[in-house]
Amino acid sequence: MTIVGFCRLVRDTWDRAMDRCHHLFPCLADPARRSSLGLKLALVMLHLIYAGILFLFDGDLIEKTKKEPWYTSLYLLLFFATLVQYFITSCSSPGYVIDAIRAVNETNSKMQKASMASKQPASSKNGSLVINVDGSQLGRNLLESNPVSWSKLVMDMYSPGTSPRTWTCSYCNVEQPPRAKHCHDCDKCVLQFDHHCVWLGTCIGQGNHCRFWWYICEETALCLWTGILYISYLKANISRAWWKDAIMILLVITLSISLIFLLLLLLFHSYLILTNQTTYELVRRRRIPYLRGIPERVYPFSKGVCTNLHSFCCAQSSIYRMESLPSAQEIETKARPYTCLDVVTCRCC
């Protein structure tokens, strides 16, 4: 057998093996999903390496675990909770516009069937409560008795006279409510689009932004705790074995960089939550048509710190929340600087 024949045999065998693997695991056939799975596997391995080396090198930690098992148990609980939160966030839907359209159509269909059966207007009890439009009479009608098409629902959320071309996606040709954006990685429009997270392999939007914040919070706490354990080891065992010290110092440096990044990310998203903004709206404010004429220091969708927190943390994932564009009077009110009376009356909350 020649070298060319041998190489061809190896290549054919490899192709057959890959075809069989793609048949058993269809997700591996898509390059994007394969890359996402690779990143997830790499992140899990990083966690296991940092924790594994710590327990492998630090004999004092093992002794402390025998005397105070609760300490290590809490650390391991945070470790596994962080990984679980990571996979929950990566597998959760960010809130696609197409799903909201489907929910509206299903609700309208249920209302029409119930109305035809009872010969009277259908109430919201006949269908699941799936759409919440803030400040819109049309949204209230949808939830009460009147079936409304998606196009009419979206049109009512924009200022009168707005051209349909400004709120129609040029890629998937769906009507976008305010704050929605088309993600080129997911190839779908996302409600309250924040950004596309490469490490999670999904978009961050209305449906999973809260889960994303909790994941960052847990990851920051885990990184901080792991760094403290590494520094404690170096203080007690420095100069015993130089190669162990070199490995631990290198890992501490990378942990410190990661911790700084996570802390900044956590503070940044906390600021966005308190002001009811998204990363996309903050970064591309001048390029978004309905935000161009609004002053920089004015947060058009903010309803106060307490209301923003409640909407972010306590919103039901089964309900699609859409916000109408604020009127000129509301913008003028929000642009007015706070006074002592406003603070006393909790206008900022």
C-alpha positions as CSV (number, residue, x, y, z in Angstrom):
1,M,0.0,0.0,0.0
2,T,1.4,3.4,-1.0
3,I,1.5,6.4,1.3
4,V,-1.3,8.1,-0.7
5,G,-3.5,5.0,-0.4
6,F,-2.8,4.9,3.3
7,C,-3.7,8.5,3.8
8,R,-6.9,8.1,1.8
9,L,-7.9,5.1,4.0
10,V,-7.3,7.1,7.1
11,R,-9.3,10.0,5.8
12,D,-12.2,7.8,4.8
13,T,-12.2,6.1,8.1
14,W,-12.2,9.5,9.9
15,D,-15.0,10.8,7.7
16,R,-17.1,7.7,8.5
17,A,-16.5,8.1,12.2
18,M,-17.4,11.8,12.1
19,D,-20.6,11.1,10.2
20,R,-21.6,8.5,12.7
21,C,-20.8,10.9,15.6
22,H,-22.9,13.6,13.9
23,H,-25.7,11.1,13.5
24,L,-25.6,10.2,17.2
25,F,-25.0,13.8,18.3
26,P,-26.7,16.2,15.8
27,C,-25.5,19.3,17.8
28,L,-21.9,18.5,16.8
29,A,-22.8,18.9,13.1
30,D,-23.3,22.7,13.5
31,P,-19.9,24.5,13.7
32,A,-21.4,27.3,15.9
33,R,-22.9,24.9,18.4
34,R,-19.7,22.8,18.3
35,S,-17.7,25.9,19.2
36,S,-20.1,26.8,21.9
37,L,-19.9,23.3,23.4
38,G,-16.1,23.6,23.3
39,L,-16.1,26.8,25.2
40,K,-18.5,25.4,27.8
41,L,-16.2,22.3,28.2
42,A,-13.2,24.6,28.6
43,L,-14.9,26.7,31.3
44,V,-15.9,23.6,33.3
45,M,-12.3,22.3,33.0
46,L,-10.9,25.6,34.2
47,H,-13.1,25.4,37.3
48,L,-12.0,21.8,38.0
49,I,-8.3,22.6,37.5
50,Y,-8.4,25.6,39.9
51,A,-10.2,23.6,42.6
52,G,-8.4,20.4,42.0
53,I,-4.9,21.9,42.2
54,L,-5.9,23.6,45.5
55,F,-7.0,20.4,47.1
56,L,-4.1,18.5,45.6
57,F,-1.4,20.8,46.9
58,D,-2.8,22.2,50.1
59,G,-2.6,19.5,52.8
60,D,-3.6,22.1,55.5
61,L,-6.9,22.5,53.7
62,I,-7.5,18.8,53.9
63,E,-6.8,18.8,57.6
64,K,-9.1,21.8,58.1
65,T,-11.8,20.0,56.2
66,K,-11.6,17.1,58.7
67,K,-11.9,19.5,61.7
68,E,-14.4,21.9,60.1
69,P,-16.2,20.2,57.3
70,W,-18.8,23.0,57.0
71,Y,-16.1,25.4,55.6
72,T,-15.2,23.1,52.7
73,S,-18.8,22.1,52.2
74,L,-19.9,25.7,51.7
75,Y,-17.1,26.2,49.2
76,L,-18.0,23.1,47.3
77,L,-21.7,24.1,47.4
78,L,-20.8,27.5,45.9
79,F,-18.6,25.7,43.3
80,F,-21.4,23.4,42.1
81,A,-24.1,26.1,42.4
82,T,-22.0,28.4,40.1
83,L,-21.7,25.6,37.5
84,V,-25.4,24.8,37.7
85,Q,-26.3,28.5,37.3
86,Y,-24.0,28.7,34.3
87,F,-25.7,25.9,32.5
88,I,-29.2,27.2,33.5
89,T,-28.3,30.6,32.1
90,S,-26.8,29.2,28.9
91,C,-29.8,27.0,28.2
92,S,-32.5,29.6,29.0
93,S,-34.2,31.6,26.3
94,P,-33.3,35.3,26.1
95,G,-36.9,36.1,25.0
96,Y,-37.1,35.9,21.2
97,V,-39.6,38.2,19.4
98,I,-40.8,35.2,17.3
99,D,-41.8,33.4,20.5
100,A,-43.7,36.5,21.7
101,I,-45.5,36.7,18.3
102,R,-46.5,33.0,18.7
103,A,-47.7,33.7,22.2
104,V,-49.9,36.6,21.1
105,N,-51.4,34.5,18.2
106,E,-52.1,31.6,20.6
107,T,-53.8,33.9,23.1
108,N,-55.9,35.5,20.3
109,S,-56.9,32.1,19.1
110,K,-58.0,31.0,22.6
111,M,-60.0,34.2,23.0
112,Q,-61.7,33.8,19.7
113,K,-62.6,30.2,20.4
114,A,-63.9,31.0,23.9
115,S,-65.9,34.0,22.5
116,M,-67.5,31.9,19.8
117,A,-68.4,29.1,22.4
118,S,-69.9,31.5,24.9
119,K,-71.2,34.1,22.5
120,Q,-69.7,36.8,24.6
121,P,-66.3,38.5,24.9
122,A,-63.6,36.2,26.3
123,S,-61.8,37.2,29.5
124,S,-58.2,36.8,30.4
125,K,-59.1,33.6,32.3
126,N,-59.5,31.8,29.0
127,G,-55.9,32.0,28.1
128,S,-52.5,32.3,29.8
129,L,-51.3,35.8,30.6
130,V,-48.4,36.1,28.2
131,I,-48.0,39.7,27.3
132,N,-47.5,42.8,29.4
133,V,-47.3,46.2,27.7
134,D,-46.4,49.0,30.1
135,G,-48.4,52.2,29.7
136,S,-50.4,51.0,26.8
137,Q,-54.2,50.8,26.6
138,L,-53.8,48.4,23.7
139,G,-51.8,46.0,25.9
140,R,-54.5,46.1,28.6
141,N,-57.1,45.4,25.9
142,L,-55.1,42.3,24.9
143,L,-55.1,41.0,28.4
144,E,-58.8,41.8,29.0
145,S,-61.0,41.0,26.1
146,N,-60.0,42.2,22.7
147,P,-57.8,40.1,20.4
148,V,-55.1,42.4,18.9
149,S,-52.7,41.5,16.1
150,W,-49.0,41.7,16.7
151,S,-48.5,44.5,14.1
152,K,-51.1,46.7,15.8
153,L,-49.6,46.0,19.2
154,V,-46.1,47.0,18.1
155,M,-47.4,50.1,16.2
156,D,-49.1,51.4,19.3
157,M,-45.8,51.3,21.3
158,Y,-44.2,53.8,18.9
159,S,-44.9,57.5,18.5
160,P,-47.7,58.4,16.0
161,G,-46.3,58.9,12.4
162,T,-43.3,56.6,12.9
163,S,-42.5,54.8,9.7
164,P,-43.0,50.9,9.8
165,R,-39.5,50.6,8.2
166,T,-37.9,51.8,11.5
167,W,-39.5,49.0,13.6
168,T,-39.4,46.2,11.0
169,C,-36.3,43.9,11.1
170,S,-34.5,43.9,7.8
171,Y,-33.1,40.4,8.4
172,C,-36.0,38.3,9.7
173,N,-38.8,40.7,8.6
174,V,-40.7,40.8,11.9
175,E,-42.1,43.8,13.7
176,Q,-39.7,44.7,16.6
177,P,-41.1,46.4,19.7
178,P,-38.9,49.1,21.3
179,R,-35.7,47.8,22.8
180,A,-35.6,44.7,20.6
181,K,-32.7,44.0,18.3
182,H,-31.7,41.3,15.8
183,C,-28.8,39.1,16.9
184,H,-26.6,38.0,14.0
185,D,-25.1,35.1,16.0
186,C,-28.5,33.7,17.0
187,D,-30.1,35.0,13.7
188,K,-33.2,36.0,15.7
189,C,-34.6,39.2,17.2
190,V,-34.3,39.4,21.0
191,L,-36.6,41.4,23.4
192,Q,-34.6,43.9,25.4
193,F,-31.4,42.8,23.7
194,D,-28.3,43.3,26.0
195,H,-25.5,41.5,24.2
196,H,-24.5,38.1,22.8
197,C,-22.3,36.2,25.4
198,V,-19.7,34.0,23.7
199,W,-18.9,32.1,26.9
200,L,-22.6,31.2,27.4
201,G,-23.3,30.6,23.7
202,T,-26.5,32.6,23.8
203,C,-27.9,36.1,23.8
204,I,-28.6,38.0,27.0
205,G,-32.0,39.6,26.9
206,Q,-35.2,40.0,28.8
207,G,-35.7,36.3,29.5
208,N,-32.3,35.5,31.0
209,H,-30.7,38.8,32.1
210,C,-31.6,38.1,35.8
211,R,-30.1,34.6,35.6
212,F,-27.0,36.1,34.0
213,W,-26.6,38.7,36.8
214,W,-26.9,35.9,39.4
215,Y,-24.3,33.8,37.5
216,I,-21.8,36.8,37.5
217,C,-22.5,37.3,41.2
218,E,-21.8,33.6,42.1
219,E,-18.8,33.5,39.8
220,T,-17.3,36.6,41.4
221,A,-17.8,35.1,44.9
222,L,-16.3,31.8,43.9
223,C,-13.3,33.6,42.3
224,L,-12.7,35.7,45.4
225,W,-13.0,32.7,47.8
226,T,-10.6,30.6,45.6
227,G,-8.1,33.5,45.5
228,I,-8.2,33.7,49.3
229,L,-7.5,30.0,49.6
230,Y,-4.6,30.2,47.2
231,I,-3.1,33.2,49.1
232,S,-3.5,31.3,52.4
233,Y,-1.6,28.4,50.9
234,L,1.3,30.6,49.7
235,K,1.6,32.3,53.1
236,A,1.9,29.0,54.9
237,N,3.9,27.0,52.4
238,I,6.1,29.5,50.5
239,S,9.6,28.2,49.6
240,R,8.9,24.6,50.4
241,A,8.7,23.5,46.8
242,W,9.6,26.1,44.1
243,W,7.6,24.4,41.3
244,K,4.5,24.3,43.4
245,D,4.9,28.0,44.3
246,A,5.4,28.9,40.6
247,I,2.2,27.1,39.7
248,M,0.2,28.6,42.5
249,I,1.5,32.2,41.8
250,L,0.7,31.9,38.1
251,L,-2.9,30.7,39.0
252,V,-3.2,33.6,41.6
253,I,-2.3,36.1,38.9
254,T,-4.9,34.8,36.5
255,L,-7.4,34.6,39.3
256,S,-6.7,38.3,40.1
257,I,-7.2,39.4,36.5
258,S,-10.5,37.4,36.3
259,L,-11.7,38.8,39.6
260,I,-11.1,42.4,38.5
261,F,-13.0,41.7,35.2
262,L,-15.9,40.0,37.1
263,L,-16.2,42.8,39.6
264,L,-16.3,45.4,36.9
265,L,-18.8,43.4,34.9
266,L,-21.0,42.9,38.1
267,L,-20.9,46.6,38.9
268,F,-21.7,47.5,35.3
269,H,-24.7,45.3,35.0
270,S,-25.9,46.4,38.5
271,Y,-25.9,50.0,37.2
272,L,-27.8,48.9,34.1
273,I,-30.4,47.2,36.3
274,L,-30.9,50.2,38.6
275,T,-31.4,52.5,35.6
276,N,-33.3,50.0,33.4
277,Q,-30.9,50.1,30.5
278,T,-29.2,47.5,28.4
279,T,-25.6,47.3,27.2
280,Y,-26.6,47.8,23.6
281,E,-28.6,50.9,24.5
282,L,-25.8,52.4,26.5
283,V,-23.0,51.7,24.0
284,R,-25.0,52.5,20.8
285,R,-27.3,55.2,22.1
286,R,-26.6,57.7,19.3
287,R,-27.3,55.1,16.7
288,I,-30.7,53.9,18.0
289,P,-33.4,56.1,16.4
290,Y,-35.7,56.4,19.4
291,L,-32.9,57.4,21.7
292,R,-31.1,60.0,19.6
293,G,-33.0,63.0,20.8
294,I,-32.9,62.1,24.5
295,P,-30.2,63.7,26.7
296,E,-27.4,61.5,27.8
297,R,-28.2,61.7,31.5
298,V,-31.9,60.8,31.0
299,Y,-32.9,57.1,31.3
300,P,-36.2,57.0,29.3
301,F,-37.3,53.5,30.5
302,S,-36.4,54.0,34.1
303,K,-39.3,53.9,36.6
304,G,-37.3,54.5,39.7
305,V,-34.7,52.3,41.5
306,C,-37.2,50.2,43.5
307,T,-39.6,49.6,40.5
308,N,-36.6,48.7,38.3
309,L,-35.3,46.2,40.8
310,H,-38.8,44.7,41.3
311,S,-39.4,44.4,37.5
312,F,-36.0,42.8,37.0
313,C,-36.0,40.4,39.9
314,C,-39.6,39.5,40.4
315,A,-40.9,39.3,36.8
316,Q,-42.3,36.0,35.7
317,S,-40.3,34.3,32.9
318,S,-43.6,33.2,31.2
319,I,-44.7,36.8,30.6
320,Y,-43.2,38.9,27.8
321,R,-42.8,42.5,29.0
322,M,-42.7,45.2,26.4
323,E,-42.4,48.9,27.1
324,S,-43.8,51.7,25.1
325,L,-41.7,54.7,24.1
326,P,-42.1,57.5,26.7
327,S,-43.9,60.6,25.6
328,A,-42.2,64.0,25.4
329,Q,-43.8,65.0,28.7
330,E,-42.4,62.0,30.5
331,I,-38.9,62.7,29.0
332,E,-39.1,66.3,30.3
333,T,-40.1,65.1,33.7
334,K,-37.3,62.6,33.9
335,A,-34.8,65.2,32.7
336,R,-35.7,67.5,35.6
337,P,-33.0,67.4,38.3
338,Y,-33.8,66.0,41.7
339,T,-34.5,68.3,44.6
340,C,-34.7,67.7,48.3
341,L,-38.4,67.3,48.0
342,D,-38.1,64.7,45.3
343,V,-35.8,62.7,47.6
344,V,-38.2,63.0,50.5
345,T,-41.1,61.9,48.3
346,C,-39.0,59.1,46.9
347,R,-39.3,60.3,43.3
348,C,-36.0,58.6,42.5
349,C,-37.5,55.3,43.7
